[in-house]
Amino acid sequence: MSLFTTPAQAQRSTAPDDPSGFVVLGEFIPDIIQEIRYYSTYNFVGDRIDGYQQPCALMTIEAAQALKNVSDYVKKFGYRLKVYDAYRPQCAVDHFVRWAKDIDDKRMKKYFYPKVDKSRLFAEEYIMEKSGHTRGSTIDLTLFDMKTGKEVDMGGTFDHFGIESHPDYKGNLTRAQLKNRQFLRDAMLKHGFKPLDSEWWHFTLKDEPYPDTYFTFPVTALKN
């Protein structure tokens, strides 16, 4: 047991089908905005993804608390958090894998991977058989400007496969776009999350409570 693990955490089940250590983000953090892309058909597959039964975001209690601290922080600067994805069940990852193996299905290529050959998605690790999202403490998000009523301009879109999505990509980004990416990154790191070097929107709680468990229960409003 970790020195920082509480008795309640130690007794919590790590069964893959047990959602008792999770919360619904919209209930836990009422200020967040949600656009759950994998519940819709506007994603790189082009279909609703397996396991997304309702358009809600779930996270472990620990990650949700850290994210609430981020939300409170960015509100001071006139922003709200907008979430695209959080907990992702293993069946959803399996759906991605099946889709990636179907080389002929390129319905959404021009929107999400215009410069990447679909046959390279595994080799370049855009698609993998395991995802940190499935452990419940990873989130994909951006900032929403309360003054303009729009998403903050990050110089790129969520789930774009390409170097343009790397947090340190300079390319043709404007100073404002770079500053926006850095602000989101700093806010997340300041409150206990770590970034991913290939996606500016992707963060994982450093001290995630289930580092070895890949959960299987569906994305739906919990009834704890």
PyMOL CGO cylinders between C-alpha atoms (Angstrom):
from pymol import cmd
from pymol.cgo import CYLINDER

trace = [
    CYLINDER, 0.00, 0.00, 0.00, 1.20, 3.50, -0.84, 0.3, 1, 1, 1, 1, 1, 1,
    CYLINDER, 1.20, 3.50, -0.84, 1.99, 5.77, 2.09, 0.3, 1, 1, 1, 1, 1, 1,
    CYLINDER, 1.99, 5.77, 2.09, -0.59, 8.14, 0.61, 0.3, 1, 1, 1, 1, 1, 1,
    CYLINDER, -0.59, 8.14, 0.61, -3.39, 5.60, 0.22, 0.3, 1, 1, 1, 1, 1, 1,
    CYLINDER, -3.39, 5.60, 0.22, -6.32, 6.08, 2.55, 0.3, 1, 1, 1, 1, 1, 1,
    CYLINDER, -6.32, 6.08, 2.55, -8.06, 3.09, 4.18, 0.3, 1, 1, 1, 1, 1, 1,
    CYLINDER, -8.06, 3.09, 4.18, -11.12, 3.73, 2.00, 0.3, 1, 1, 1, 1, 1, 1,
    CYLINDER, -11.12, 3.73, 2.00, -9.01, 3.61, -1.14, 0.3, 1, 1, 1, 1, 1, 1,
    CYLINDER, -9.01, 3.61, -1.14, -7.26, 0.47, 0.01, 0.3, 1, 1, 1, 1, 1, 1,
    CYLINDER, -7.26, 0.47, 0.01, -10.60, -1.31, 0.46, 0.3, 1, 1, 1, 1, 1, 1,
    CYLINDER, -10.60, -1.31, 0.46, -12.04, -0.13, -2.86, 0.3, 1, 1, 1, 1, 1, 1,
    CYLINDER, -12.04, -0.13, -2.86, -12.55, -2.85, -5.44, 0.3, 1, 1, 1, 1, 1, 1,
    CYLINDER, -12.55, -2.85, -5.44, -10.31, -2.95, -8.50, 0.3, 1, 1, 1, 1, 1, 1,
    CYLINDER, -10.31, -2.95, -8.50, -12.58, -5.34, -10.37, 0.3, 1, 1, 1, 1, 1, 1,
    CYLINDER, -12.58, -5.34, -10.37, -12.69, -4.13, -14.00, 0.3, 1, 1, 1, 1, 1, 1,
    CYLINDER, -12.69, -4.13, -14.00, -16.50, -4.06, -14.04, 0.3, 1, 1, 1, 1, 1, 1,
    CYLINDER, -16.50, -4.06, -14.04, -16.85, -2.10, -10.77, 0.3, 1, 1, 1, 1, 1, 1,
    CYLINDER, -16.85, -2.10, -10.77, -17.52, 1.67, -11.16, 0.3, 1, 1, 1, 1, 1, 1,
    CYLINDER, -17.52, 1.67, -11.16, -17.70, 2.38, -7.42, 0.3, 1, 1, 1, 1, 1, 1,
    CYLINDER, -17.70, 2.38, -7.42, -14.52, 4.48, -7.49, 0.3, 1, 1, 1, 1, 1, 1,
    CYLINDER, -14.52, 4.48, -7.49, -15.84, 6.76, -10.24, 0.3, 1, 1, 1, 1, 1, 1,
    CYLINDER, -15.84, 6.76, -10.24, -18.04, 9.85, -10.44, 0.3, 1, 1, 1, 1, 1, 1,
    CYLINDER, -18.04, 9.85, -10.44, -19.99, 11.62, -13.16, 0.3, 1, 1, 1, 1, 1, 1,
    CYLINDER, -19.99, 11.62, -13.16, -18.01, 14.76, -13.96, 0.3, 1, 1, 1, 1, 1, 1,
    CYLINDER, -18.01, 14.76, -13.96, -21.06, 16.86, -14.80, 0.3, 1, 1, 1, 1, 1, 1,
    CYLINDER, -21.06, 16.86, -14.80, -22.41, 16.26, -11.30, 0.3, 1, 1, 1, 1, 1, 1,
    CYLINDER, -22.41, 16.26, -11.30, -19.06, 16.60, -9.54, 0.3, 1, 1, 1, 1, 1, 1,
    CYLINDER, -19.06, 16.60, -9.54, -18.00, 19.73, -11.46, 0.3, 1, 1, 1, 1, 1, 1,
    CYLINDER, -18.00, 19.73, -11.46, -21.18, 21.52, -12.59, 0.3, 1, 1, 1, 1, 1, 1,
    CYLINDER, -21.18, 21.52, -12.59, -19.18, 24.19, -14.44, 0.3, 1, 1, 1, 1, 1, 1,
    CYLINDER, -19.18, 24.19, -14.44, -17.66, 21.87, -17.04, 0.3, 1, 1, 1, 1, 1, 1,
    CYLINDER, -17.66, 21.87, -17.04, -18.93, 21.75, -20.60, 0.3, 1, 1, 1, 1, 1, 1,
    CYLINDER, -18.93, 21.75, -20.60, -19.17, 18.33, -22.22, 0.3, 1, 1, 1, 1, 1, 1,
    CYLINDER, -19.17, 18.33, -22.22, -19.01, 17.32, -25.87, 0.3, 1, 1, 1, 1, 1, 1,
    CYLINDER, -19.01, 17.32, -25.87, -18.53, 13.58, -25.67, 0.3, 1, 1, 1, 1, 1, 1,
    CYLINDER, -18.53, 13.58, -25.67, -17.28, 12.87, -29.17, 0.3, 1, 1, 1, 1, 1, 1,
    CYLINDER, -17.28, 12.87, -29.17, -17.38, 9.09, -28.97, 0.3, 1, 1, 1, 1, 1, 1,
    CYLINDER, -17.38, 9.09, -28.97, -21.08, 9.14, -28.13, 0.3, 1, 1, 1, 1, 1, 1,
    CYLINDER, -21.08, 9.14, -28.13, -21.65, 11.03, -31.38, 0.3, 1, 1, 1, 1, 1, 1,
    CYLINDER, -21.65, 11.03, -31.38, -20.68, 10.10, -34.93, 0.3, 1, 1, 1, 1, 1, 1,
    CYLINDER, -20.68, 10.10, -34.93, -18.34, 13.09, -35.28, 0.3, 1, 1, 1, 1, 1, 1,
    CYLINDER, -18.34, 13.09, -35.28, -15.12, 11.29, -34.46, 0.3, 1, 1, 1, 1, 1, 1,
    CYLINDER, -15.12, 11.29, -34.46, -12.33, 9.65, -36.43, 0.3, 1, 1, 1, 1, 1, 1,
    CYLINDER, -12.33, 9.65, -36.43, -14.33, 6.40, -36.80, 0.3, 1, 1, 1, 1, 1, 1,
    CYLINDER, -14.33, 6.40, -36.80, -17.56, 8.02, -37.96, 0.3, 1, 1, 1, 1, 1, 1,
    CYLINDER, -17.56, 8.02, -37.96, -19.84, 5.94, -35.72, 0.3, 1, 1, 1, 1, 1, 1,
    CYLINDER, -19.84, 5.94, -35.72, -20.88, 5.98, -32.09, 0.3, 1, 1, 1, 1, 1, 1,
    CYLINDER, -20.88, 5.98, -32.09, -18.23, 4.02, -30.25, 0.3, 1, 1, 1, 1, 1, 1,
    CYLINDER, -18.23, 4.02, -30.25, -19.00, 0.83, -28.34, 0.3, 1, 1, 1, 1, 1, 1,
    CYLINDER, -19.00, 0.83, -28.34, -19.56, 1.35, -24.64, 0.3, 1, 1, 1, 1, 1, 1,
    CYLINDER, -19.56, 1.35, -24.64, -20.74, 4.96, -24.83, 0.3, 1, 1, 1, 1, 1, 1,
    CYLINDER, -20.74, 4.96, -24.83, -24.33, 4.55, -23.69, 0.3, 1, 1, 1, 1, 1, 1,
    CYLINDER, -24.33, 4.55, -23.69, -24.84, 8.14, -22.59, 0.3, 1, 1, 1, 1, 1, 1,
    CYLINDER, -24.84, 8.14, -22.59, -23.11, 11.46, -23.42, 0.3, 1, 1, 1, 1, 1, 1,
    CYLINDER, -23.11, 11.46, -23.42, -21.45, 11.90, -20.05, 0.3, 1, 1, 1, 1, 1, 1,
    CYLINDER, -21.45, 11.90, -20.05, -17.88, 11.92, -18.78, 0.3, 1, 1, 1, 1, 1, 1,
    CYLINDER, -17.88, 11.92, -18.78, -16.73, 9.67, -15.93, 0.3, 1, 1, 1, 1, 1, 1,
    CYLINDER, -16.73, 9.67, -15.93, -13.50, 9.79, -13.93, 0.3, 1, 1, 1, 1, 1, 1,
    CYLINDER, -13.50, 9.79, -13.93, -12.05, 8.32, -10.78, 0.3, 1, 1, 1, 1, 1, 1,
    CYLINDER, -12.05, 8.32, -10.78, -12.88, 10.29, -7.66, 0.3, 1, 1, 1, 1, 1, 1,
    CYLINDER, -12.88, 10.29, -7.66, -9.26, 11.34, -7.22, 0.3, 1, 1, 1, 1, 1, 1,
    CYLINDER, -9.26, 11.34, -7.22, -8.91, 12.60, -10.79, 0.3, 1, 1, 1, 1, 1, 1,
    CYLINDER, -8.91, 12.60, -10.79, -12.24, 14.40, -10.60, 0.3, 1, 1, 1, 1, 1, 1,
    CYLINDER, -12.24, 14.40, -10.60, -11.18, 16.24, -7.45, 0.3, 1, 1, 1, 1, 1, 1,
    CYLINDER, -11.18, 16.24, -7.45, -7.95, 17.34, -9.11, 0.3, 1, 1, 1, 1, 1, 1,
    CYLINDER, -7.95, 17.34, -9.11, -9.90, 18.44, -12.18, 0.3, 1, 1, 1, 1, 1, 1,
    CYLINDER, -9.90, 18.44, -12.18, -12.28, 20.45, -10.00, 0.3, 1, 1, 1, 1, 1, 1,
    CYLINDER, -12.28, 20.45, -10.00, -9.25, 22.34, -8.71, 0.3, 1, 1, 1, 1, 1, 1,
    CYLINDER, -9.25, 22.34, -8.71, -8.26, 23.04, -12.33, 0.3, 1, 1, 1, 1, 1, 1,
    CYLINDER, -8.26, 23.04, -12.33, -11.78, 24.23, -13.08, 0.3, 1, 1, 1, 1, 1, 1,
    CYLINDER, -11.78, 24.23, -13.08, -11.78, 26.61, -10.11, 0.3, 1, 1, 1, 1, 1, 1,
    CYLINDER, -11.78, 26.61, -10.11, -8.39, 27.92, -11.21, 0.3, 1, 1, 1, 1, 1, 1,
    CYLINDER, -8.39, 27.92, -11.21, -9.21, 28.64, -14.86, 0.3, 1, 1, 1, 1, 1, 1,
    CYLINDER, -9.21, 28.64, -14.86, -12.50, 30.31, -13.90, 0.3, 1, 1, 1, 1, 1, 1,
    CYLINDER, -12.50, 30.31, -13.90, -10.45, 33.07, -12.29, 0.3, 1, 1, 1, 1, 1, 1,
    CYLINDER, -10.45, 33.07, -12.29, -9.15, 33.87, -15.78, 0.3, 1, 1, 1, 1, 1, 1,
    CYLINDER, -9.15, 33.87, -15.78, -12.55, 33.77, -17.47, 0.3, 1, 1, 1, 1, 1, 1,
    CYLINDER, -12.55, 33.77, -17.47, -12.47, 30.18, -18.73, 0.3, 1, 1, 1, 1, 1, 1,
    CYLINDER, -12.47, 30.18, -18.73, -14.36, 26.96, -18.27, 0.3, 1, 1, 1, 1, 1, 1,
    CYLINDER, -14.36, 26.96, -18.27, -13.21, 23.45, -19.05, 0.3, 1, 1, 1, 1, 1, 1,
    CYLINDER, -13.21, 23.45, -19.05, -14.67, 21.64, -22.05, 0.3, 1, 1, 1, 1, 1, 1,
    CYLINDER, -14.67, 21.64, -22.05, -14.35, 17.86, -22.00, 0.3, 1, 1, 1, 1, 1, 1,
    CYLINDER, -14.35, 17.86, -22.00, -14.26, 15.60, -25.06, 0.3, 1, 1, 1, 1, 1, 1,
    CYLINDER, -14.26, 15.60, -25.06, -13.51, 12.30, -23.38, 0.3, 1, 1, 1, 1, 1, 1,
    CYLINDER, -13.51, 12.30, -23.38, -12.54, 10.92, -19.99, 0.3, 1, 1, 1, 1, 1, 1,
    CYLINDER, -12.54, 10.92, -19.99, -13.01, 7.29, -18.87, 0.3, 1, 1, 1, 1, 1, 1,
    CYLINDER, -13.01, 7.29, -18.87, -13.07, 5.00, -21.92, 0.3, 1, 1, 1, 1, 1, 1,
    CYLINDER, -13.07, 5.00, -21.92, -14.14, 1.35, -21.50, 0.3, 1, 1, 1, 1, 1, 1,
    CYLINDER, -14.14, 1.35, -21.50, -11.99, -1.40, -22.98, 0.3, 1, 1, 1, 1, 1, 1,
    CYLINDER, -11.99, -1.40, -22.98, -14.70, -2.29, -25.51, 0.3, 1, 1, 1, 1, 1, 1,
    CYLINDER, -14.70, -2.29, -25.51, -14.32, 1.21, -26.97, 0.3, 1, 1, 1, 1, 1, 1,
    CYLINDER, -14.32, 1.21, -26.97, -10.59, 0.71, -27.41, 0.3, 1, 1, 1, 1, 1, 1,
    CYLINDER, -10.59, 0.71, -27.41, -11.34, -2.63, -29.04, 0.3, 1, 1, 1, 1, 1, 1,
    CYLINDER, -11.34, -2.63, -29.04, -13.70, -0.80, -31.42, 0.3, 1, 1, 1, 1, 1, 1,
    CYLINDER, -13.70, -0.80, -31.42, -10.87, 1.56, -32.40, 0.3, 1, 1, 1, 1, 1, 1,
    CYLINDER, -10.87, 1.56, -32.40, -8.59, -1.41, -33.06, 0.3, 1, 1, 1, 1, 1, 1,
    CYLINDER, -8.59, -1.41, -33.06, -11.15, -3.14, -35.32, 0.3, 1, 1, 1, 1, 1, 1,
    CYLINDER, -11.15, -3.14, -35.32, -11.71, 0.09, -37.22, 0.3, 1, 1, 1, 1, 1, 1,
    CYLINDER, -11.71, 0.09, -37.22, -7.98, 0.69, -37.71, 0.3, 1, 1, 1, 1, 1, 1,
    CYLINDER, -7.98, 0.69, -37.71, -7.57, -2.79, -39.20, 0.3, 1, 1, 1, 1, 1, 1,
    CYLINDER, -7.57, -2.79, -39.20, -10.27, -2.00, -41.77, 0.3, 1, 1, 1, 1, 1, 1,
    CYLINDER, -10.27, -2.00, -41.77, -8.00, -0.09, -44.14, 0.3, 1, 1, 1, 1, 1, 1,
    CYLINDER, -8.00, -0.09, -44.14, -10.80, 0.67, -46.60, 0.3, 1, 1, 1, 1, 1, 1,
    CYLINDER, -10.80, 0.67, -46.60, -12.94, 2.62, -44.10, 0.3, 1, 1, 1, 1, 1, 1,
    CYLINDER, -12.94, 2.62, -44.10, -11.65, 6.16, -44.55, 0.3, 1, 1, 1, 1, 1, 1,
    CYLINDER, -11.65, 6.16, -44.55, -14.89, 8.10, -44.12, 0.3, 1, 1, 1, 1, 1, 1,
    CYLINDER, -14.89, 8.10, -44.12, -13.41, 10.57, -41.66, 0.3, 1, 1, 1, 1, 1, 1,
    CYLINDER, -13.41, 10.57, -41.66, -9.88, 10.78, -43.03, 0.3, 1, 1, 1, 1, 1, 1,
    CYLINDER, -9.88, 10.78, -43.03, -10.13, 14.34, -44.33, 0.3, 1, 1, 1, 1, 1, 1,
    CYLINDER, -10.13, 14.34, -44.33, -11.32, 15.57, -40.93, 0.3, 1, 1, 1, 1, 1, 1,
    CYLINDER, -11.32, 15.57, -40.93, -9.01, 13.74, -38.53, 0.3, 1, 1, 1, 1, 1, 1,
    CYLINDER, -9.01, 13.74, -38.53, -5.99, 12.20, -40.30, 0.3, 1, 1, 1, 1, 1, 1,
    CYLINDER, -5.99, 12.20, -40.30, -5.57, 13.92, -43.69, 0.3, 1, 1, 1, 1, 1, 1,
    CYLINDER, -5.57, 13.92, -43.69, -1.79, 13.50, -43.80, 0.3, 1, 1, 1, 1, 1, 1,
    CYLINDER, -1.79, 13.50, -43.80, -1.48, 10.05, -42.21, 0.3, 1, 1, 1, 1, 1, 1,
    CYLINDER, -1.48, 10.05, -42.21, -1.88, 6.82, -44.15, 0.3, 1, 1, 1, 1, 1, 1,
    CYLINDER, -1.88, 6.82, -44.15, -4.39, 4.66, -42.28, 0.3, 1, 1, 1, 1, 1, 1,
    CYLINDER, -4.39, 4.66, -42.28, -2.10, 1.66, -42.60, 0.3, 1, 1, 1, 1, 1, 1,
    CYLINDER, -2.10, 1.66, -42.60, 0.36, 3.53, -40.33, 0.3, 1, 1, 1, 1, 1, 1,
    CYLINDER, 0.36, 3.53, -40.33, -2.00, 4.17, -37.40, 0.3, 1, 1, 1, 1, 1, 1,
    CYLINDER, -2.00, 4.17, -37.40, -0.64, 1.30, -35.28, 0.3, 1, 1, 1, 1, 1, 1,
    CYLINDER, -0.64, 1.30, -35.28, 3.00, 1.85, -36.18, 0.3, 1, 1, 1, 1, 1, 1,
    CYLINDER, 3.00, 1.85, -36.18, 2.78, 5.54, -35.31, 0.3, 1, 1, 1, 1, 1, 1,
    CYLINDER, 2.78, 5.54, -35.31, 0.80, 4.73, -32.13, 0.3, 1, 1, 1, 1, 1, 1,
    CYLINDER, 0.80, 4.73, -32.13, -2.29, 6.73, -32.95, 0.3, 1, 1, 1, 1, 1, 1,
    CYLINDER, -2.29, 6.73, -32.95, -4.23, 3.54, -32.22, 0.3, 1, 1, 1, 1, 1, 1,
    CYLINDER, -4.23, 3.54, -32.22, -3.17, 1.12, -29.48, 0.3, 1, 1, 1, 1, 1, 1,
    CYLINDER, -3.17, 1.12, -29.48, -4.72, -1.95, -27.87, 0.3, 1, 1, 1, 1, 1, 1,
    CYLINDER, -4.72, -1.95, -27.87, -4.58, -0.38, -24.41, 0.3, 1, 1, 1, 1, 1, 1,
    CYLINDER, -4.58, -0.38, -24.41, -5.37, 3.18, -23.39, 0.3, 1, 1, 1, 1, 1, 1,
    CYLINDER, -5.37, 3.18, -23.39, -4.69, 5.16, -20.24, 0.3, 1, 1, 1, 1, 1, 1,
    CYLINDER, -4.69, 5.16, -20.24, -8.26, 6.42, -20.52, 0.3, 1, 1, 1, 1, 1, 1,
    CYLINDER, -8.26, 6.42, -20.52, -9.45, 2.94, -19.56, 0.3, 1, 1, 1, 1, 1, 1,
    CYLINDER, -9.45, 2.94, -19.56, -7.81, 3.28, -16.14, 0.3, 1, 1, 1, 1, 1, 1,
    CYLINDER, -7.81, 3.28, -16.14, -10.16, 6.18, -15.42, 0.3, 1, 1, 1, 1, 1, 1,
    CYLINDER, -10.16, 6.18, -15.42, -7.83, 9.07, -14.59, 0.3, 1, 1, 1, 1, 1, 1,
    CYLINDER, -7.83, 9.07, -14.59, -7.08, 10.46, -18.05, 0.3, 1, 1, 1, 1, 1, 1,
    CYLINDER, -7.08, 10.46, -18.05, -8.98, 13.25, -19.75, 0.3, 1, 1, 1, 1, 1, 1,
    CYLINDER, -8.98, 13.25, -19.75, -9.14, 14.99, -23.12, 0.3, 1, 1, 1, 1, 1, 1,
    CYLINDER, -9.14, 14.99, -23.12, -10.16, 18.62, -22.82, 0.3, 1, 1, 1, 1, 1, 1,
    CYLINDER, -10.16, 18.62, -22.82, -9.78, 22.22, -23.89, 0.3, 1, 1, 1, 1, 1, 1,
    CYLINDER, -9.78, 22.22, -23.89, -10.70, 25.69, -22.63, 0.3, 1, 1, 1, 1, 1, 1,
    CYLINDER, -10.70, 25.69, -22.63, -13.94, 27.58, -23.23, 0.3, 1, 1, 1, 1, 1, 1,
    CYLINDER, -13.94, 27.58, -23.23, -13.86, 31.38, -23.17, 0.3, 1, 1, 1, 1, 1, 1,
    CYLINDER, -13.86, 31.38, -23.17, -16.81, 32.69, -21.15, 0.3, 1, 1, 1, 1, 1, 1,
    CYLINDER, -16.81, 32.69, -21.15, -16.47, 36.15, -22.67, 0.3, 1, 1, 1, 1, 1, 1,
    CYLINDER, -16.47, 36.15, -22.67, -16.64, 35.10, -26.32, 0.3, 1, 1, 1, 1, 1, 1,
    CYLINDER, -16.64, 35.10, -26.32, -18.82, 32.04, -25.79, 0.3, 1, 1, 1, 1, 1, 1,
    CYLINDER, -18.82, 32.04, -25.79, -16.44, 29.95, -27.90, 0.3, 1, 1, 1, 1, 1, 1,
    CYLINDER, -16.44, 29.95, -27.90, -13.69, 27.39, -27.51, 0.3, 1, 1, 1, 1, 1, 1,
    CYLINDER, -13.69, 27.39, -27.51, -10.26, 28.92, -27.06, 0.3, 1, 1, 1, 1, 1, 1,
    CYLINDER, -10.26, 28.92, -27.06, -8.18, 28.81, -30.25, 0.3, 1, 1, 1, 1, 1, 1,
    CYLINDER, -8.18, 28.81, -30.25, -5.55, 26.11, -29.74, 0.3, 1, 1, 1, 1, 1, 1,
    CYLINDER, -5.55, 26.11, -29.74, -4.35, 26.10, -33.33, 0.3, 1, 1, 1, 1, 1, 1,
    CYLINDER, -4.35, 26.10, -33.33, -5.67, 22.59, -33.88, 0.3, 1, 1, 1, 1, 1, 1,
    CYLINDER, -5.67, 22.59, -33.88, -8.62, 20.32, -33.22, 0.3, 1, 1, 1, 1, 1, 1,
    CYLINDER, -8.62, 20.32, -33.22, -9.20, 17.44, -30.83, 0.3, 1, 1, 1, 1, 1, 1,
    CYLINDER, -9.20, 17.44, -30.83, -8.19, 14.01, -32.18, 0.3, 1, 1, 1, 1, 1, 1,
    CYLINDER, -8.19, 14.01, -32.18, -6.25, 15.37, -35.15, 0.3, 1, 1, 1, 1, 1, 1,
    CYLINDER, -6.25, 15.37, -35.15, -3.64, 12.74, -36.00, 0.3, 1, 1, 1, 1, 1, 1,
    CYLINDER, -3.64, 12.74, -36.00, -0.44, 14.59, -36.83, 0.3, 1, 1, 1, 1, 1, 1,
    CYLINDER, -0.44, 14.59, -36.83, 2.53, 16.52, -35.50, 0.3, 1, 1, 1, 1, 1, 1,
    CYLINDER, 2.53, 16.52, -35.50, 0.35, 19.64, -35.38, 0.3, 1, 1, 1, 1, 1, 1,
    CYLINDER, 0.35, 19.64, -35.38, -1.23, 18.16, -32.25, 0.3, 1, 1, 1, 1, 1, 1,
    CYLINDER, -1.23, 18.16, -32.25, 2.07, 17.87, -30.37, 0.3, 1, 1, 1, 1, 1, 1,
    CYLINDER, 2.07, 17.87, -30.37, 2.10, 20.34, -27.44, 0.3, 1, 1, 1, 1, 1, 1,
    CYLINDER, 2.10, 20.34, -27.44, 5.54, 21.62, -28.46, 0.3, 1, 1, 1, 1, 1, 1,
    CYLINDER, 5.54, 21.62, -28.46, 4.67, 22.03, -32.14, 0.3, 1, 1, 1, 1, 1, 1,
    CYLINDER, 4.67, 22.03, -32.14, 5.47, 25.53, -33.35, 0.3, 1, 1, 1, 1, 1, 1,
    CYLINDER, 5.47, 25.53, -33.35, 4.92, 25.29, -37.12, 0.3, 1, 1, 1, 1, 1, 1,
    CYLINDER, 4.92, 25.29, -37.12, 2.53, 27.99, -38.25, 0.3, 1, 1, 1, 1, 1, 1,
    CYLINDER, 2.53, 27.99, -38.25, 0.88, 28.54, -34.86, 0.3, 1, 1, 1, 1, 1, 1,
    CYLINDER, 0.88, 28.54, -34.86, 0.38, 32.12, -33.78, 0.3, 1, 1, 1, 1, 1, 1,
    CYLINDER, 0.38, 32.12, -33.78, 1.75, 33.50, -30.55, 0.3, 1, 1, 1, 1, 1, 1,
    CYLINDER, 1.75, 33.50, -30.55, -1.78, 33.55, -29.13, 0.3, 1, 1, 1, 1, 1, 1,
    CYLINDER, -1.78, 33.55, -29.13, -2.38, 29.90, -30.00, 0.3, 1, 1, 1, 1, 1, 1,
    CYLINDER, -2.38, 29.90, -30.00, 0.89, 28.84, -28.41, 0.3, 1, 1, 1, 1, 1, 1,
    CYLINDER, 0.89, 28.84, -28.41, 0.05, 30.87, -25.33, 0.3, 1, 1, 1, 1, 1, 1,
    CYLINDER, 0.05, 30.87, -25.33, -3.37, 29.19, -25.08, 0.3, 1, 1, 1, 1, 1, 1,
    CYLINDER, -3.37, 29.19, -25.08, -1.86, 25.72, -25.26, 0.3, 1, 1, 1, 1, 1, 1,
    CYLINDER, -1.86, 25.72, -25.26, 0.68, 26.63, -22.62, 0.3, 1, 1, 1, 1, 1, 1,
    CYLINDER, 0.68, 26.63, -22.62, -1.97, 28.06, -20.29, 0.3, 1, 1, 1, 1, 1, 1,
    CYLINDER, -1.97, 28.06, -20.29, -3.99, 24.84, -20.41, 0.3, 1, 1, 1, 1, 1, 1,
    CYLINDER, -3.99, 24.84, -20.41, -0.86, 22.75, -19.90, 0.3, 1, 1, 1, 1, 1, 1,
    CYLINDER, -0.86, 22.75, -19.90, 0.32, 24.86, -16.95, 0.3, 1, 1, 1, 1, 1, 1,
    CYLINDER, 0.32, 24.86, -16.95, -3.10, 24.73, -15.30, 0.3, 1, 1, 1, 1, 1, 1,
    CYLINDER, -3.10, 24.73, -15.30, -3.24, 20.94, -15.54, 0.3, 1, 1, 1, 1, 1, 1,
    CYLINDER, -3.24, 20.94, -15.54, 0.34, 20.38, -14.36, 0.3, 1, 1, 1, 1, 1, 1,
    CYLINDER, 0.34, 20.38, -14.36, -0.18, 22.82, -11.50, 0.3, 1, 1, 1, 1, 1, 1,
    CYLINDER, -0.18, 22.82, -11.50, -2.99, 20.63, -10.16, 0.3, 1, 1, 1, 1, 1, 1,
    CYLINDER, -2.99, 20.63, -10.16, -1.46, 17.18, -10.38, 0.3, 1, 1, 1, 1, 1, 1,
    CYLINDER, -1.46, 17.18, -10.38, -1.79, 16.05, -13.99, 0.3, 1, 1, 1, 1, 1, 1,
    CYLINDER, -1.79, 16.05, -13.99, 0.92, 15.02, -16.44, 0.3, 1, 1, 1, 1, 1, 1,
    CYLINDER, 0.92, 15.02, -16.44, 0.80, 15.69, -20.20, 0.3, 1, 1, 1, 1, 1, 1,
    CYLINDER, 0.80, 15.69, -20.20, 1.24, 13.52, -23.28, 0.3, 1, 1, 1, 1, 1, 1,
    CYLINDER, 1.24, 13.52, -23.28, 3.89, 14.58, -25.76, 0.3, 1, 1, 1, 1, 1, 1,
    CYLINDER, 3.89, 14.58, -25.76, 1.72, 13.89, -28.82, 0.3, 1, 1, 1, 1, 1, 1,
    CYLINDER, 1.72, 13.89, -28.82, -1.63, 15.48, -27.87, 0.3, 1, 1, 1, 1, 1, 1,
    CYLINDER, -1.63, 15.48, -27.87, -2.10, 18.97, -26.42, 0.3, 1, 1, 1, 1, 1, 1,
    CYLINDER, -2.10, 18.97, -26.42, -5.55, 18.03, -25.04, 0.3, 1, 1, 1, 1, 1, 1,
    CYLINDER, -5.55, 18.03, -25.04, -4.54, 14.84, -23.19, 0.3, 1, 1, 1, 1, 1, 1,
    CYLINDER, -4.54, 14.84, -23.19, -3.64, 14.67, -19.47, 0.3, 1, 1, 1, 1, 1, 1,
    CYLINDER, -3.64, 14.67, -19.47, -3.39, 11.94, -16.83, 0.3, 1, 1, 1, 1, 1, 1,
    CYLINDER, -3.39, 11.94, -16.83, -3.45, 12.26, -13.06, 0.3, 1, 1, 1, 1, 1, 1,
    CYLINDER, -3.45, 12.26, -13.06, 0.11, 11.67, -11.84, 0.3, 1, 1, 1, 1, 1, 1,
    CYLINDER, 0.11, 11.67, -11.84, -0.96, 9.58, -8.85, 0.3, 1, 1, 1, 1, 1, 1,
    CYLINDER, -0.96, 9.58, -8.85, -3.74, 7.66, -10.57, 0.3, 1, 1, 1, 1, 1, 1,
    CYLINDER, -3.74, 7.66, -10.57, -5.50, 5.28, -8.17, 0.3, 1, 1, 1, 1, 1, 1,
    CYLINDER, -5.50, 5.28, -8.17, -5.80, 2.33, -10.59, 0.3, 1, 1, 1, 1, 1, 1,
    CYLINDER, -5.80, 2.33, -10.59, -2.52, 2.22, -12.54, 0.3, 1, 1, 1, 1, 1, 1,
    CYLINDER, -2.52, 2.22, -12.54, -2.93, -1.45, -13.46, 0.3, 1, 1, 1, 1, 1, 1,
    CYLINDER, -2.93, -1.45, -13.46, -6.69, -1.81, -13.97, 0.3, 1, 1, 1, 1, 1, 1,
    CYLINDER, -6.69, -1.81, -13.97, -8.37, -1.48, -17.35, 0.3, 1, 1, 1, 1, 1, 1,
    CYLINDER, -8.37, -1.48, -17.35, -12.07, -1.07, -16.66, 0.3, 1, 1, 1, 1, 1, 1,
    CYLINDER, -12.07, -1.07, -16.66, -14.88, -2.56, -18.71, 0.3, 1, 1, 1, 1, 1, 1,
    CYLINDER, -14.88, -2.56, -18.71, -18.14, -0.98, -17.48, 0.3, 1, 1, 1, 1, 1, 1,
    CYLINDER, -18.14, -0.98, -17.48, -19.95, 1.31, -19.98, 0.3, 1, 1, 1, 1, 1, 1,
    CYLINDER, -19.95, 1.31, -19.98, -20.04, 5.10, -20.03, 0.3, 1, 1, 1, 1, 1, 1,
    CYLINDER, -20.04, 5.10, -20.03, -23.39, 5.91, -18.48, 0.3, 1, 1, 1, 1, 1, 1,
    CYLINDER, -23.39, 5.91, -18.48, -24.77, 7.95, -15.61, 0.3, 1, 1, 1, 1, 1, 1,
    CYLINDER, -24.77, 7.95, -15.61, -23.73, 6.08, -12.47, 0.3, 1, 1, 1, 1, 1, 1,
    CYLINDER, -23.73, 6.08, -12.47, -26.11, 5.08, -9.72, 0.3, 1, 1, 1, 1, 1, 1,
    CYLINDER, -26.11, 5.08, -9.72, -23.76, 4.81, -6.77, 0.3, 1, 1, 1, 1, 1, 1,
]
cmd.load_cgo(trace, "trace")
